[in-house]
Amino acid sequence: MSQIYKKATLTFFGIACFVSIVAQDSAMVIDQVIAVVGGNIILESEVEAQYMQYRMQEGGATGSSSTVKCSMLEMMLYQKLLLNQAELDSVEVSEDQVEAEMDRRLRHYIGLLGSPEKFEEFYQKSILEFKDELRDQVKELLLVDEVQKTIIGELNVTPTEVKNYFRNIPQDSIPLINSEVEIAQIVKLPPVNKEEVDKVKNKLQELRTRVLNGENFVTLAILYSEDPGSAKNGGELGMFGRGEMYPAFEAAAFNLEKGAVSEIVETEAGFHILQMIERRGEYVNVRHILLRPKVSPMDLAKAKVQLDSIVSLIDKKEYTFEDAITKFSEDPSKNNGGLIINPMNGTTLFEADQLDPKVFFIIDKLEPGEISVPVQFQTEDAKDAYRILYLKKRTEPHKANLKQDYDKIKEWSKEEKKQELISKWIREKSELTFIKINGSYNDCVYVNTWGNKKE
């Protein structure tokens, strides 16, 4: 994925449905309608396609195929009930929203497969053909998502609800929590010298001049851009709206005319030139060339020496690690006590398999309260830096309890409350909606009540 995006959001529900959609072409089944919800139908091929994708992800089917397919059908029934409600409530999404969402999702899957070429090879169709086929389905997903937000709302749970939830878990069903670590860091970002900055800006200015003199921007982006997510696609980023990019990049993009090339733009990622492809309302599509000034080996070595000195000061107890974070760290994590956030769950706790292998190799040798030697790494925006790591704590495997695992139990409690709200909504709406389930799926055991309208 392109490294100039400052944020990206994709709900699990949306991903699951999207995966189901893109798998449909490979489903070798004879279509028949197996369920109707309001005016919306579910085909046998849709369930089979999602089941095929499930088998691919799991490395082969696990559990009863009929049970898995029943669960998949129930998810689709919920989706169609949401869609039916969107139609009743006249929920609308714009074509620009649909286009932008398709581009965001495509960037995700292109990133998983490695390149646009590999994406097209995998699906045996061009990206444009793929988007044309998916436009209606993505619009449907956006409508569904809007209705789902109204069901769940600003969901929260009180401490009393958390405690009651935990007390109601049978003793033999309390989950086992794996060993977890909490890690803090002190980061030194070596400065980039002026000579290197000037070198990069001069190179970009040269590339801009070549484009203005008639050379192809796409070709130059492929040859020179240092943004791995877009370079192979000629620098093209796809449609995006306001608030998705770095502010300076976004400002330049929205001020360009079609075909125009920007002046040099500086962002946290480096230096860019942009070319406008098209604008649709409040969304634009540009291509860009990114060049990053490089830290000199000497400046990188100085950062290591500085961290060595900080380690020495901590060892001599002239600073606690916490005080040293505040005084010396040059990373935004200093505002969070230096703690590294686990992107998988949003907490500061990591299981072993959630850590970068290089970090695990270092942390695994430390005892709680110990710090590492300075180690080189790359920041999220691909800048070379050095850091020292501090193992704040390591838990032992244990049964979940409120004292050690309150945040986890709170999330479990919130998820249960969410499912209760969804089940209540399904129960109420299915009684008011025409729902018919046909064929072998009559025998499924569903989690929710679907109006008891089976044939």
C-alpha positions in Angstrom: 0.0 0.0 0.0 1.1 3.5 -0.7 3.1 5.0 2.2 1.6 8.5 1.8 -1.8 7.6 3.3 -2.1 8.9 6.8 -5.0 6.7 7.7 -7.1 3.9 6.2 -10.3 2.3 7.6 -11.9 -0.9 6.5 -14.4 -2.7 8.7 -14.2 -6.4 9.2 -17.8 -6.7 7.9 -16.9 -4.9 4.7 -13.8 -7.0 4.1 -15.7 -10.2 4.6 -18.4 -9.2 2.2 -15.9 -7.9 -0.3 -13.9 -11.2 -0.2 -17.1 -13.0 -0.9 -17.9 -10.8 -3.9 -14.5 -11.1 -5.5 -14.5 -14.8 -5.2 -17.7 -15.3 -7.2 -16.2 -15.7 -10.6 -14.4 -18.9 -9.5 -17.5 -20.6 -8.0 -18.4 -23.5 -10.4 -22.0 -24.0 -9.3 -25.5 -23.9 -10.8 -27.3 -20.9 -9.5 -30.6 -21.1 -7.6 -32.3 -18.8 -5.2 -31.9 -20.1 -1.7 -33.3 -17.2 0.3 -35.4 -14.0 -0.2 -35.3 -11.1 2.2 -37.8 -8.4 1.2 -37.0 -7.7 -2.4 -33.4 -9.1 -2.2 -32.3 -12.6 -3.1 -29.4 -14.8 -2.1 -28.0 -17.3 -4.6 -26.5 -20.7 -4.1 -23.4 -19.5 -6.0 -22.8 -16.7 -3.4 -22.7 -19.1 -0.5 -20.5 -21.5 -2.5 -18.1 -18.7 -3.5 -17.7 -17.6 0.1 -17.2 -21.2 1.2 -14.5 -21.6 -1.4 -12.7 -18.5 -0.1 -13.0 -19.8 3.4 -11.3 -23.1 2.4 -8.5 -21.2 0.7 -7.9 -19.0 3.8 -8.0 -22.0 6.2 -5.8 -24.2 4.0 -8.7 -26.7 3.6 -12.1 -27.0 5.1 -12.3 -27.2 8.9 -15.4 -28.4 10.6 -18.7 -29.5 8.9 -19.1 -27.9 5.5 -22.9 -27.7 6.1 -22.4 -25.9 9.4 -20.0 -23.4 7.9 -22.3 -22.7 4.9 -25.3 -22.2 7.3 -23.3 -19.6 9.2 -22.3 -17.9 5.9 -26.0 -17.8 4.8 -27.0 -16.3 8.2 -24.4 -13.5 7.6 -25.9 -12.9 4.2 -29.4 -12.9 5.6 -28.3 -10.2 8.0 -26.7 -8.2 5.2 -29.9 -8.4 3.0 -32.0 -7.4 6.0 -29.8 -4.4 6.5 -30.1 -3.6 2.8 -33.8 -3.9 2.9 -33.9 -1.4 5.8 -31.7 0.9 3.9 -34.2 0.9 1.1 -37.1 1.5 3.5 -35.3 4.4 5.1 -34.2 5.9 1.8 -30.5 5.7 2.9 -28.3 7.1 0.1 -24.6 7.1 -0.8 -23.1 9.1 -3.5 -21.3 7.8 -6.6 -18.2 9.6 -5.4 -18.4 7.6 -2.1 -18.7 4.4 -4.0 -15.8 5.2 -6.3 -13.6 6.2 -3.4 -14.5 3.1 -1.4 -13.7 0.8 -4.3 -10.3 2.5 -4.7 -9.6 2.1 -1.0 -10.5 -1.6 -1.0 -8.6 -2.2 -4.3 -5.5 -0.6 -2.8 -5.8 -3.1 0.2 -6.0 -6.1 -2.0 -3.4 -5.0 -4.5 -1.1 -4.5 -1.4 -1.9 -8.1 -0.3 -1.1 -9.5 -3.8 2.0 -7.3 -4.3 1.2 -5.2 -7.4 -1.6 -4.2 -9.8 -0.1 -6.7 -12.4 -0.4 -9.6 -9.9 -3.9 -8.5 -8.9 -5.0 -8.6 -12.6 -3.3 -11.9 -13.1 -5.0 -13.4 -10.1 -8.5 -12.3 -11.1 -7.9 -12.6 -14.9 -9.3 -9.2 -15.6 -8.2 -5.6 -15.6 -8.7 -3.3 -12.6 -11.2 -1.2 -14.6 -13.2 -4.3 -15.5 -13.1 -5.5 -11.9 -14.4 -2.1 -10.6 -17.2 -2.0 -13.1 -18.4 -5.5 -12.0 -18.2 -4.5 -8.3 -19.7 -1.1 -8.3 -23.2 -2.2 -7.4 -22.0 -4.6 -4.7 -19.8 -1.9 -3.1 -22.7 0.5 -3.1 -24.7 -2.1 -1.3 -22.0 -2.6 1.3 -21.9 1.1 2.0 -25.7 1.2 2.4 -25.5 -1.8 4.7 -22.8 -0.1 6.8 -24.8 3.0 7.3 -27.8 1.1 8.7 -25.5 -1.1 10.9 -24.1 2.1 12.5 -27.6 3.1 13.5 -28.2 -0.2 15.3 -25.0 -0.2 17.3 -24.6 3.6 17.8 -22.0 4.8 20.4 -21.7 1.5 22.1 -20.1 1.4 25.5 -20.2 -0.8 28.7 -20.0 0.2 32.3 -17.6 -1.4 34.9 -20.6 -3.1 36.4 -21.6 -4.6 33.1 -18.0 -5.8 32.6 -17.9 -7.5 36.0 -21.4 -9.1 35.5 -20.3 -10.4 32.1 -17.2 -12.0 33.5 -19.0 -13.5 36.5 -21.5 -15.2 34.2 -18.8 -17.0 32.3 -18.7 -20.7 33.5 -15.4 -21.5 35.3 -14.6 -24.2 32.8 -15.1 -21.7 29.9 -12.9 -18.9 31.1 -10.3 -18.4 28.3 -6.6 -19.0 28.7 -4.5 -15.8 28.1 -1.2 -16.3 26.4 2.0 -14.7 27.6 2.1 -11.0 26.6 4.6 -8.3 26.7 4.4 -4.5 27.1 7.3 -2.6 25.4 8.4 1.0 25.6 11.0 2.8 23.4 13.3 5.8 23.2 13.8 6.8 19.6 16.5 9.0 18.0 15.8 10.3 14.5 19.0 11.3 12.8 18.6 14.6 10.9 18.9 14.7 7.2 21.6 17.1 6.1 20.9 20.1 3.8 23.0 18.7 1.0 20.9 15.5 0.8 17.7 17.6 0.9 19.0 19.8 -1.9 20.0 16.8 -3.9 16.5 15.2 -3.7 14.8 18.5 -4.6 17.1 19.1 -7.5 16.3 15.6 -8.8 12.6 16.1 -8.5 12.8 19.4 -10.2 14.7 17.7 -13.1 11.9 15.1 -13.3 9.3 17.8 -13.3 11.0 19.6 -16.1 11.2 16.4 -18.1 7.4 15.9 -17.7 6.7 19.5 -18.8 8.9 18.9 -21.8 6.8 16.0 -22.9 8.1 12.9 -21.1 5.6 10.4 -19.7 4.9 10.9 -16.0 3.9 7.3 -15.6 7.2 6.0 -17.0 9.2 8.3 -14.7 7.2 7.3 -11.7 7.9 3.6 -12.4 11.6 4.3 -12.8 12.2 6.7 -9.9 9.4 6.9 -7.4 10.2 5.6 -3.9 6.6 4.9 -2.9 6.4 1.1 -3.4 2.6 1.1 -3.2 2.1 3.2 -6.2 5.3 3.2 -8.3 4.5 0.0 -10.2 1.2 1.6 -11.1 2.8 4.7 -12.6 2.4 6.6 -9.4 -1.4 6.5 -9.5 -3.1 6.5 -6.1 -6.8 6.1 -7.0 -9.7 8.3 -5.9 -9.4 9.8 -2.4 -11.3 12.4 -0.5 -10.3 15.1 2.0 -8.7 13.9 5.3 -7.0 10.8 3.8 -3.6 12.2 2.9 -1.0 14.4 4.5 -2.4 17.9 4.5 0.3 19.5 2.2 -0.1 16.6 -0.3 -3.9 16.9 -0.2 -3.8 20.7 -0.6 -1.6 20.4 -3.7 -3.8 17.6 -5.2 -7.1 19.5 -4.9 -5.6 22.6 -6.4 -4.4 21.0 -9.6 -6.1 21.1 -13.0 -6.4 18.0 -15.1 -3.0 17.0 -16.5 -1.2 19.7 -14.6 2.0 18.9 -12.6 2.5 20.4 -9.2 5.5 22.2 -7.8 7.6 20.2 -5.3 5.5 19.3 -2.2 7.1 18.3 1.1 5.3 15.9 3.5 6.4 13.7 6.4 7.0 10.9 3.8 9.5 13.0 1.7 9.3 15.2 -1.4 6.7 14.8 -4.2 5.6 16.1 -7.5 1.9 15.3 -8.4 0.0 15.1 -11.7 -3.8 15.4 -11.7 -5.6 12.5 -13.4 -9.3 13.5 -12.7 -11.6 15.1 -10.2 -15.1 13.9 -9.3 -16.8 16.2 -6.9 -14.9 16.1 -3.6 -12.7 13.2 -4.7 -9.5 13.3 -6.8 -7.2 10.8 -8.4 -3.5 11.8 -8.9 -0.2 10.2 -9.7 2.9 11.2 -7.9 6.7 10.7 -7.7 8.1 10.4 -4.2 11.8 10.9 -3.3 13.1 10.6 0.2 16.3 12.3 1.5 18.6 9.7 3.0 20.2 9.9 6.4 24.0 9.8 6.1 25.8 6.8 7.7 27.7 9.3 9.9 24.5 10.9 11.2 23.0 7.4 11.8 26.1 6.5 13.8 25.8 9.7 15.9 22.2 8.6 16.8 23.5 5.3 18.0 26.2 7.0 20.1 23.6 9.3 21.6 21.5 6.3 22.6 24.5 4.5 24.1 25.0 7.6 26.3 21.3 7.5 27.4 21.6 3.8 28.3 24.6 4.6 30.4 22.7 7.4 32.2 19.8 5.0 32.9 22.2 2.3 34.2 23.8 4.9 36.5 20.3 5.7 37.7 20.7 9.4 36.7 17.4 9.0 34.8 14.6 6.5 35.1 13.6 5.1 31.7 10.3 7.0 32.0 12.2 10.3 32.6 14.6 9.5 29.7 11.6 9.0 27.3 10.3 12.4 28.1 13.6 14.1 27.8 15.3 12.3 24.9 12.8 10.4 22.7 12.0 11.9 19.3 9.0 9.7 18.5 5.3 10.5 19.1 5.1 7.5 21.4 6.8 9.7 24.0 3.4 11.2 24.7 2.2 7.8 25.7 5.1 7.0 28.0 7.1 5.5 25.1 4.7 2.6 24.9 4.4 0.8 21.5 0.8 0.3 20.3 -0.3 -3.1 19.0 -2.0 -2.3 15.6 -3.9 -5.5 15.8 -5.9 -4.7 18.9 -5.1 -1.0 19.8 -3.6 -1.9 23.2 0.0 -1.9 24.4 0.1 -5.6 24.8 1.6 -8.0 22.3 1.6 -11.8 22.1 4.8 -13.3 20.7 3.4 -13.9 17.2 2.2 -10.3 17.0 5.7 -8.8 17.3 8.0 -7.9 14.5 10.5 -10.9 14.5 13.4 -8.4 14.9 11.7 -6.9 18.0 10.8 -10.4 19.4 14.5 -11.5 19.0 15.6 -8.6 21.2 12.7 -8.6 23.8 12.9 -12.4 24.3 16.3 -12.0 25.9 15.3 -9.3 28.3 13.8 -9.6 31.8 11.1 -7.1 32.8 12.7 -3.8 33.7 15.7 -4.3 31.4 16.6 -2.3 28.3 18.2 -3.3 25.1 21.3 -1.9 23.3 20.5 0.6 20.6 19.1 -1.1 17.5 18.5 0.3 14.0 15.0 0.2 12.5 12.7 2.0 10.1 9.8 4.2 11.3 6.3 3.8 9.9 7.2 6.5 7.2 10.3 4.5 6.2 12.9 6.8 7.9 16.1 5.2 9.2 16.5 5.6 13.0 17.8 4.0 16.2 16.0 3.1 19.3 16.4 1.3 22.6 13.6 -1.0 23.8 12.4 -1.4 27.4 10.6 -4.5 28.5 8.0 -3.0 30.9 6.3 -6.3 31.7 5.8 -9.9 30.6 2.8 -11.8 31.8 2.7 -15.6 32.3 0.0 -17.7 30.6 -3.0 -17.6 32.8 -6.8 -17.9 33.0 -8.4 -14.5 32.3 -9.2 -12.5 35.4 -10.5 -9.0 36.0 -7.3 -7.7 37.7 -4.9 -8.6 34.9 -7.2 -8.6 31.9 -9.9 -6.0 32.5 -9.4 -4.3 29.1 -9.8 -7.6 27.2 -12.8 -8.6 29.3 -14.3 -5.2 28.6 -13.9 -5.7 24.8 -15.5 -9.2 25.2 -18.4 -7.6 27.1 -18.8 -4.9 24.5 -18.9 -7.5 21.7 -21.6 -9.5 23.5 -23.6 -6.3 24.0 -23.2 -5.5 20.3 -24.4 -9.0 19.3 -27.4 -8.6 21.7 -28.4 -5.3 20.0 -28.0 -6.9 16.5 -30.1 -10.0 17.5 -32.8 -7.8 19.0 -32.9 -5.7 15.8 -33.0 -8.9 13.6 -35.8 -10.3 15.7 -37.9 -7.1 15.4 -37.2 -6.5 11.7 -37.6 -10.1 10.5 -41.1 -10.2 11.9 -42.0 -7.2 9.7 -40.1 -8.4 6.6 -40.9 -11.1 4.0 -38.2 -13.8 4.5 -38.2 -17.1 2.8 -35.5 -19.8 3.0 -35.5 -22.7 0.5 -34.0 -26.1 0.0 -31.4 -27.8 2.1 -30.8 -24.6 4.2 -34.2 -25.2 5.8 -32.4 -27.6 8.2 -29.8 -25.0 9.4 -29.6 -24.1 13.0 -29.4 -20.3 13.1 -28.2 -18.1 15.9 -31.0 -15.6 15.3 -34.7 -16.0 14.5 -35.5 -15.2 10.9 -39.2 -14.7 11.2 -39.8 -18.5 11.0 -40.7 -18.1 7.3 -39.2 -21.3 5.9 -40.5 -23.5 3.1 
